[in-house]
Structure formats: structure tokens, C-alpha cells
Amino acid sequence: MARVVGSVVSTQKDPSLVGRKLMIVQQINSDQQPIRYEQVAADTVNAGIGDNVLIVRGSGARLADGSDQNTRDVNDCTIVGIIDRFDK
């Protein structure tokens, strides 16, 4: 889980990132408190700054946009959902 805290604009980037919206996310715990560090994530769900989101990393992040598995992709973190609420 993470909170979107900003966005990144990059005109020069790897071709696999062209056309992707890149967001800065801060990992959070279930109490919505920041943990760990900020990182850049590709956004597949049109999240906005301040949204709490679900993120995936590694091979799951590379496959999250539904593109061909054989395509070279440098992405290692992807936003795959927007969290509506936390029930504890």
C-alpha cells in the first residue's frame, strides 16, 4: 500500500516507459502512516496526488498493464488499484 505524493515528468526515458504516467509513491501501513522510502511507480488506474493506492513490484509490475510478456520492460513498481477505505 502507498500514498501518491507527487508526479514525475521525464522527456528522456527508456522506450518501455513512453506514454506511461509516472507517480511518486510513499509506502504506508494499515494506519496510513508512512513507512520506508518514496519511489516512482507507473500508474495504470489514473491515481491522483493524495490517493491511497495498491502497488505491485517486480515481475507483477511489469505485467500489470496487460502488455505482451515478451516485450522488454524496465518498470519495477506499478499502481494497480485505488484504495477506497481501510477496514480494521
Number of C-alpha atoms within 10 A of each C-alpha: 20 26 27 22 16 15 16 12 9 11 7 8 9 11 10 13 15 11 7 12 17 20 24 18 28 22 20 17 12 11 8 13 11 15 12 9 9 16 14 19 26 26 22 16 14 12 19 16 13 12 16 25 24 15 22 18 15 12 14 15 20 23 18 19 16 8 10 10 10 6 10 10 17 14 20 16 22 27 28 21 18 18 14 9 7 9 5 5
